[in-house]
Amino acid sequence: MLKIVADENIEGLSQYLGHLGSIRTVKGRGLGSSDLHDADVLLVRSVTAVNEALLGGTSVKFVGTATSGFDHLDTQYLDQAGIAFAHAPGSNANSVVEYVLGAIGAVDQKLEQLFSGGTVGIVGYGNIGRLLAKRLEALKINYRVYDPWLTNEQISNPASLNDILRCDVISVHAELTSKEPWPSHHLFARQELAKIPQNSLLINASRGSIVDNVALQSRLNDIDAPVTILDVWEQEPRVDEGLLAQVRFGTAHIAGYSRDGKLLATRMLRDALLKSTGISARVNEQDVAVPDIHLPPGLSGAALLRALLAYNYSLSEDDRLLRESVHGLSDGPKATNFDRLRRDYSSRREVYGARVVAELGSPYDRYILMAMGCQLATQA
């Protein structure tokens, strides 16, 4: 049986890994070598740096991080030491996509505009950008994609950045990089922000520094400024209260923080661990199905999608929590409170995979539910 040490904030440990051995949970930020003296497996999140200083002299043979990124792992050392490792790419993609669609639904009549022929511009065509494009296509909503690192043949509905800047909704999902020839740092600078029309919606749920926050604050002072929603901030975990006051909604980098995304990450690590160790183990998973969603009658089209997305998640509540946590404070307490909001986040459930109880008015309404990965159960 394996001896597993894991960050206490990783979801679903007992459900997905309990049958493989003993699990001891620890605080990720304070994890040290002394916690690993007899461990076979280490499972972490992004707050733990995994390197020779941590693992040297231990018996750890597998490291998994329940995150899409793995820059906190010294992969060169892990390779040299013969320690297998895995991460969970795309595990939070659907969570971010539902956050973006819910954010669109929370702004005026943006969903209605998109259902009537409007266009979403997607910046970045990685796991999240691809899934957002897939959802929009299923919903029959127009979209364009900008990703200069890919050829037009690799992109569905490719567009230039100037084309994207003219879209009704602009959703940013690029990787933050300073690499030439297409660095994404301050990709949205003063010149680009000036080209976004007043009736457009800009959403950044990627990395804060992709949008020049100083230039954005200046642009939002203009009478023709676009509506803006930020989940990420250039000086995280410090949030500029002046910029926060100017955006329609602001949240504490939690777009990918659904419980379902976290559970998927744990399942991915379990599968990688089984493959690495060659263990053939039965799956002993506790029921973690998404709860049923009950919608009132009379909803159709954009109103149906808005109600579906708002059923499990309140963007305005996360906005309120962030504003209250930074109001009138200096940078230090702001940063502490921002981290606390993320650490103690009450994970929402996704709508994907849910059983929806509703009375639908048209065949297309059923199609909307299917496009979001839901199943329909007609009310009695």
C-alpha positions in Angstrom: 0.0 0.0 0.0 1.2 3.5 -0.9 2.0 6.2 1.7 0.6 9.4 0.3 1.2 12.9 1.6 -1.1 15.6 0.1 -2.0 19.2 0.4 -5.1 19.4 2.6 -6.9 21.6 0.1 -6.9 19.0 -2.7 -10.5 17.8 -3.3 -11.6 14.2 -3.4 -8.5 12.6 -1.8 -10.4 9.9 0.1 -12.8 9.2 -2.8 -10.2 8.8 -5.5 -7.1 7.7 -3.7 -8.2 6.2 -0.3 -8.1 2.7 -1.7 -4.5 2.9 -2.8 -3.0 3.4 0.7 -2.8 5.8 3.6 -3.2 9.5 3.1 -1.8 12.2 5.4 -2.8 15.8 4.7 -0.6 18.8 5.4 -0.7 22.5 4.9 0.8 23.2 1.4 2.6 26.4 2.3 4.3 24.9 5.3 5.2 21.5 3.8 8.8 20.4 4.5 11.2 17.5 4.1 10.3 16.2 7.5 6.7 15.6 6.3 8.0 13.2 3.6 10.5 10.9 5.4 8.5 7.7 4.6 6.2 8.9 1.8 6.0 7.2 -1.6 3.7 9.9 -3.2 3.5 13.7 -2.8 0.5 15.6 -4.1 0.6 19.4 -4.1 -1.0 22.5 -5.4 0.7 25.7 -6.7 1.7 27.0 -3.3 4.3 24.3 -2.8 7.7 24.5 -4.5 8.9 21.0 -5.3 12.7 20.7 -5.7 15.7 19.0 -4.4 15.6 21.0 -1.2 12.2 19.4 -0.4 12.7 15.9 -1.8 16.4 15.2 -1.3 16.8 12.2 1.0 13.2 11.2 1.0 11.6 8.1 -0.5 9.1 10.0 -2.8 8.8 8.3 -6.2 5.8 10.2 -7.6 4.9 13.9 -7.5 1.5 15.2 -8.7 0.3 18.7 -8.8 -3.5 19.3 -8.9 -3.1 22.3 -11.2 -2.9 23.0 -14.9 0.5 24.6 -14.6 3.7 23.1 -13.1 6.2 25.9 -13.0 6.5 25.3 -9.2 8.0 21.9 -9.9 11.7 21.5 -10.7 11.1 19.1 -13.5 14.8 18.9 -14.3 15.6 17.7 -10.8 12.7 15.3 -10.8 13.9 13.7 -14.1 17.5 13.4 -12.8 16.2 11.8 -9.5 14.0 9.3 -11.3 10.9 10.7 -9.7 7.8 10.5 -11.9 5.5 13.6 -12.0 2.2 14.6 -13.4 -0.1 17.7 -13.6 -3.7 18.3 -14.5 -3.8 20.3 -17.7 -7.3 21.5 -18.6 -8.9 20.4 -15.4 -10.2 23.8 -14.7 -11.2 24.7 -18.3 -14.9 24.1 -18.0 -15.0 26.0 -14.7 -13.5 29.1 -16.5 -15.7 28.7 -19.5 -18.8 28.7 -17.3 -17.5 31.7 -15.4 -17.1 33.6 -18.7 -20.5 32.7 -20.0 -22.1 33.5 -16.6 -20.2 36.9 -16.6 -21.6 37.6 -20.1 -25.1 36.8 -18.8 -24.7 39.1 -15.8 -24.0 42.2 -18.1 -27.1 44.0 -19.5 -28.5 42.2 -22.5 -25.2 40.8 -23.8 -26.4 37.2 -24.1 -29.4 38.4 -26.1 -27.0 40.3 -28.3 -24.9 37.2 -28.9 -28.0 35.1 -29.6 -29.0 37.7 -32.2 -25.8 37.5 -34.2 -23.2 39.1 -32.0 -19.6 37.8 -31.9 -17.3 36.7 -29.1 -13.5 37.3 -29.7 -11.3 34.7 -28.0 -7.7 35.5 -27.3 -5.6 32.3 -26.8 -6.5 28.9 -28.1 -5.3 26.6 -25.4 -7.4 24.2 -23.3 -9.7 27.0 -22.1 -10.0 28.9 -25.4 -10.7 25.7 -27.3 -13.4 24.7 -24.9 -15.0 28.1 -24.9 -15.1 28.0 -28.7 -16.7 24.5 -28.6 -19.4 25.8 -26.2 -20.1 28.8 -28.3 -20.3 26.7 -31.5 -22.8 24.4 -29.8 -24.8 27.4 -28.7 -24.8 28.7 -32.2 -23.0 31.9 -31.1 -20.5 33.5 -33.5 -16.9 33.6 -32.4 -13.4 34.5 -33.7 -10.0 33.4 -32.4 -6.7 35.1 -32.1 -3.6 33.0 -31.3 -0.4 34.0 -33.2 1.5 31.0 -32.0 -0.8 28.7 -34.1 -1.3 28.6 -37.8 -4.7 29.4 -39.2 -5.2 25.7 -40.0 -4.9 24.9 -36.3 -7.5 27.5 -35.3 -11.3 27.5 -35.7 -12.4 30.8 -37.1 -9.0 32.6 -37.0 -8.9 36.4 -36.8 -6.4 39.2 -36.3 -6.1 41.0 -33.0 -7.7 44.1 -34.6 -10.6 41.9 -35.6 -10.9 40.7 -32.0 -10.9 44.2 -30.6 -14.1 45.0 -32.6 -16.0 42.0 -31.2 -19.1 42.4 -29.0 -17.4 40.4 -26.2 -13.6 39.9 -25.8 -12.5 37.0 -23.6 -8.8 36.7 -22.8 -7.3 33.2 -22.3 -3.7 33.6 -23.5 -0.7 32.2 -21.7 1.4 34.9 -20.1 4.8 34.9 -21.9 7.6 37.4 -22.7 8.8 35.1 -25.5 9.4 36.6 -28.9 8.0 37.1 -31.5 4.6 37.3 -29.8 4.9 38.2 -26.1 1.5 38.4 -24.4 2.7 40.7 -21.5 0.7 43.9 -22.0 -0.9 42.5 -25.1 -3.8 44.8 -24.3 -1.9 48.1 -23.9 -3.1 51.7 -24.4 -3.4 51.5 -28.2 -5.3 48.2 -28.2 -7.7 49.2 -25.4 -8.5 52.5 -27.3 -9.8 50.4 -30.2 -12.4 48.5 -28.1 -15.9 50.1 -28.6 -18.1 51.4 -25.8 -20.7 48.7 -26.3 -18.2 45.9 -26.0 -17.5 43.7 -23.0 -13.9 42.8 -22.0 -13.3 39.8 -19.7 -9.9 38.8 -18.5 -9.8 35.4 -16.7 -6.3 34.5 -17.8 -3.3 36.4 -16.3 -3.4 40.0 -15.0 -0.4 41.3 -16.9 -1.8 40.5 -20.3 -3.8 43.6 -19.8 -1.9 46.8 -18.9 -3.8 47.7 -15.7 -2.6 51.3 -15.7 -3.7 51.8 -19.3 -7.0 50.0 -18.6 -7.7 52.3 -15.6 -7.1 55.3 -17.8 -9.3 53.9 -20.6 -12.1 53.2 -18.2 -12.2 57.0 -17.4 -13.2 57.7 -20.9 -16.9 58.4 -21.7 -16.9 55.6 -24.3 -15.1 53.0 -22.2 -16.1 49.4 -22.7 -17.6 47.3 -19.9 -14.9 45.3 -18.1 -14.8 42.2 -15.9 -11.5 41.2 -14.2 -10.8 38.0 -12.4 -7.1 38.6 -12.6 -5.0 41.6 -11.6 -1.5 42.8 -12.6 -0.2 43.2 -9.1 -1.8 40.1 -7.6 -2.4 39.5 -4.7 -2.6 43.3 -4.4 -5.6 44.8 -6.1 -5.8 48.4 -7.2 -8.9 49.7 -5.5 -9.2 52.5 -8.1 -9.3 50.0 -10.9 -11.7 47.8 -9.0 -14.1 50.7 -8.6 -14.2 51.1 -12.4 -14.9 47.5 -13.5 -18.4 46.1 -13.7 -17.4 43.0 -11.8 -14.1 42.0 -10.1 -13.2 38.7 -8.6 -10.2 37.2 -6.7 -8.8 34.9 -9.4 -11.4 32.2 -8.8 -12.7 31.6 -12.3 -11.3 28.1 -12.3 -12.2 27.3 -8.8 -15.2 25.0 -9.2 -15.4 21.9 -7.1 -15.8 19.8 -10.2 -12.6 21.1 -11.8 -10.7 20.3 -8.6 -12.2 16.8 -8.5 -11.2 16.3 -12.1 -7.6 17.3 -11.3 -7.5 14.7 -8.5 -8.9 12.0 -10.8 -6.2 12.9 -13.4 -3.5 12.6 -10.8 -4.9 9.2 -9.7 -4.9 7.9 -13.2 -1.3 9.1 -13.7 -0.2 7.5 -10.4 -1.8 4.2 -11.4 0.0 4.3 -14.8 3.3 5.2 -13.2 3.2 2.5 -10.5 1.6 -0.2 -12.6 -0.9 -0.7 -9.8 -4.2 -2.3 -11.0 -6.7 -1.0 -8.6 -10.5 -0.9 -8.5 -12.1 2.5 -8.6 -13.8 3.2 -5.3 -15.4 6.6 -5.9 -18.0 8.2 -3.6 -20.9 9.8 -5.4 -19.8 13.3 -6.4 -22.4 14.0 -9.1 -23.5 17.5 -9.8 -26.8 18.2 -7.9 -30.0 18.6 -9.9 -30.9 22.1 -11.2 -34.5 23.2 -10.9 -35.5 26.1 -13.2 -38.8 28.0 -13.2 -41.1 27.7 -16.2 -41.3 30.3 -19.0 -37.6 30.6 -19.6 -36.3 30.4 -23.2 -33.2 31.3 -25.2 -30.8 33.7 -23.5 -33.0 33.9 -20.4 -32.8 30.1 -20.0 -29.0 30.1 -20.4 -28.6 33.0 -17.9 -30.8 31.3 -15.3 -28.9 28.0 -15.8 -25.5 29.6 -15.3 -26.7 31.6 -12.3 -28.2 28.6 -10.5 -24.9 27.4 -9.0 -22.9 30.7 -9.1 -23.4 34.3 -8.1 -20.8 36.6 -9.8 -22.1 39.6 -7.9 -21.5 37.8 -4.6 -17.8 37.2 -5.4 -17.6 40.8 -6.6 -19.0 42.0 -3.2 -16.6 39.8 -1.3 -13.6 41.2 -3.1 -14.6 44.8 -2.8 -15.3 44.4 1.0 -11.9 42.6 1.5 -9.8 45.4 0.1 -11.8 48.5 0.9 -9.7 51.2 2.5 -6.8 48.9 3.3 -3.1 49.2 2.6 -1.3 46.8 0.2 -0.3 44.3 2.8 -3.8 43.6 4.3 -5.3 43.7 0.8 -2.9 41.0 -0.4 -3.6 38.9 2.7 -7.4 39.2 2.2 -7.1 38.4 -1.5 -5.1 35.2 -0.7 -7.7 34.4 2.0 -10.6 34.7 -0.5 -8.8 32.1 -2.7 -7.8 29.8 0.1 -11.2 29.7 1.7 -13.2 29.9 -1.5 -16.5 28.0 -1.2 -16.2 26.0 -4.4 -19.2 26.2 -6.7 -20.6 23.4 -8.8 -20.5 23.4 -12.5 -23.7 22.9 -14.6 -21.9 20.5 -16.9 -23.2 17.0 -16.2 -26.2 18.3 -14.2 -29.7 17.0 -14.5 -32.0 19.9 -15.3 -35.7 19.9 -14.2 -37.5 22.5 -16.4 -40.4 23.1 -18.7 -39.0 24.2 -22.0 -40.8 26.3 -24.6 -39.0 25.2 -27.8 -36.8 22.5 -29.2 -33.9 25.0 -29.3 -34.1 25.3 -25.5 -33.4 21.6 -25.2 -30.4 22.2 -27.5 -29.1 24.9 -25.2 -29.1 22.5 -22.2 -27.3 19.8 -24.3 -24.8 22.4 -25.5 -23.9 23.1 -21.8 -23.5 19.3 -21.1 -26.8 19.0 -19.2 -29.5 16.4 -19.2 -33.2 17.3 -19.3 -35.7 15.8 -16.9 -39.2 17.2 -17.6 -41.2 18.4 -14.6 -44.2 16.3 -13.6 
